[in-house]
């Protein structure tokens, strides 16, 4: 089930945008333009509508997020019993021309000195072209 709209952050590249939830799920993305079919559409239903999840593997004690100063670079930080996980989400721009990258997602386990997915869990991005397949939106 989708989060409340205020629980999403927006990343974009002037041609398209994605909504990233406080739970680490990218629930909305149309590529390569705003009017393209959705690749991830869980915002309109559930994970079967397509999403990309990158989040801590264990229980979360607290969540914070911020945009780096004067950018659309979104940093989400989760505190867990085993440490801190930080994910940076952004869409690179290249002279305002669309690019084939759906965005960049980096996880950093701040409880150690190396970058890793050691305490994070990811699901395979799924359902490219979901908008082309008939789906039924979940009701609340």
C-alpha distance (Angstrom), angle and dihedral (degrees) to the residues before:
residue distance angle dihedral
X1 . . .
X2 3.79 . .
X3 3.79 121.9 .
X4 3.78 124.4 -116.5
X5 3.80 110.6 -78.9
X6 3.82 91.9 -112.6
X7 3.82 88.4 61.6
X8 3.82 91.8 66.5
X9 3.79 130.1 87.6
X10 3.80 122.9 -155.2
X11 3.80 125.6 -129.8
X12 3.79 122.9 177.7
X13 3.79 149.1 156.7
X14 3.85 101.7 -144.1
X15 3.83 90.4 -94.8
X16 3.80 101.8 59.1
X17 3.78 140.2 -2.9
X18 3.78 141.7 -150.2
X19 3.79 132.2 -149.4
X20 3.81 114.8 -136.7
X21 3.80 119.2 -166.2
X22 3.78 127.6 -140.0
X23 3.81 85.5 -113.2
X24 3.84 90.1 64.1
X25 3.79 95.9 -105.1
X26 3.81 120.7 134.7
X27 3.81 96.3 -146.7
X28 3.81 102.2 170.8
X29 3.80 131.1 39.6
X30 3.79 133.0 145.1
X31 3.79 116.4 -170.5
X32 2.96 137.9 -122.6
X33 3.84 94.9 -7.3
X34 3.80 137.9 14.4
X35 3.82 90.7 -104.5
X36 3.85 94.8 50.0
X37 3.81 121.9 108.4
X38 3.79 113.0 -85.4
X39 3.79 119.9 -95.8
X40 3.79 92.0 -170.6
X41 3.80 117.8 27.6
X42 3.82 106.0 161.3
X43 3.81 87.0 123.8
X44 3.81 86.4 76.9
X45 3.78 97.6 47.0
X46 3.77 131.7 -24.4
X47 3.80 140.2 -42.2
X48 3.82 90.4 -71.4
X49 3.80 86.3 71.5
X50 3.81 88.1 64.2
X51 3.78 134.0 -88.2
X52 3.79 143.3 162.4
X53 3.79 114.5 -131.2
X54 3.79 123.0 -163.5
X55 3.80 111.3 165.5
X56 3.80 144.5 124.3
X57 3.78 114.3 -61.1
X58 3.82 94.4 -137.7
X59 3.80 137.5 45.8
X60 3.82 115.9 -52.0
X61 3.81 119.9 -131.1
X62 3.81 96.5 -172.5
X63 3.79 140.9 -7.4
X64 3.79 129.9 -151.5
X65 3.77 132.5 171.5
X66 3.75 139.4 -176.0
X67 3.78 141.8 169.7
X68 3.79 115.3 -117.8
X69 3.80 108.5 -110.7
X70 3.83 113.5 -68.7
X71 3.83 93.6 -10.0
X72 3.80 142.6 98.4
X73 3.82 89.1 -124.2
X74 3.79 106.1 125.6
X75 3.82 119.8 -157.4
X76 3.80 117.9 -166.5
X77 3.80 118.8 -170.1
X78 3.80 125.0 -166.5
X79 3.79 124.3 -170.1
X80 3.78 114.2 -150.4
X81 3.79 134.6 173.6
X82 3.81 89.7 -96.9
X83 3.81 98.3 46.0
X84 3.79 142.7 -75.7
X85 3.81 127.9 -41.6
X86 3.79 119.9 -164.2
X87 3.81 125.4 -170.5
X88 3.81 122.8 -169.3
X89 3.81 116.3 -157.6
X90 3.79 125.5 -170.3
X91 3.78 143.8 138.4
X92 3.78 113.2 -131.2
X93 3.78 117.8 -133.5
X94 3.77 124.4 -145.7
X95 3.80 111.3 -164.6
X96 3.81 87.9 -45.5
X97 3.82 91.7 -67.7
X98 3.82 117.3 132.1
X99 3.79 113.5 -103.6
X100 3.78 130.6 -162.5
X101 3.82 95.1 -117.4
X102 3.80 113.9 106.0
X103 3.77 89.0 -154.3
X104 3.72 137.7 -75.0
X105 3.77 126.4 -88.5
X106 3.76 121.7 -173.0
X107 3.78 126.7 -177.8
X108 3.76 121.8 -157.7
X109 3.77 122.9 -172.3
X110 3.80 101.5 -149.7
X111 3.79 92.1 -170.3
X112 3.81 88.3 77.6
X113 3.78 134.0 38.3
X114 3.80 96.0 -114.9
X115 3.76 131.9 72.6
X116 3.76 111.0 -113.1
X117 3.76 147.1 137.4
X118 3.81 87.0 -119.6
X119 3.78 96.3 127.0
X120 3.79 98.5 21.3
X121 3.77 130.7 86.6
X122 3.78 126.0 -150.4
X123 3.76 134.0 -170.9
X124 3.77 120.9 -148.1
X125 3.79 109.5 -98.5
X126 3.74 102.2 -105.2
X127 3.71 144.2 -173.1
X128 3.82 105.1 36.5
X129 3.78 105.7 -173.5
X130 3.80 93.3 18.6
X131 3.78 88.9 146.8
X132 3.79 89.1 66.1
X133 3.81 92.0 58.0
X134 3.79 121.2 72.9
X135 3.81 110.2 -105.9
X136 3.72 132.3 170.5
X137 3.79 116.4 -130.6
X138 3.78 116.4 -127.9
X139 3.77 117.6 -114.8
X140 3.76 125.1 -142.0
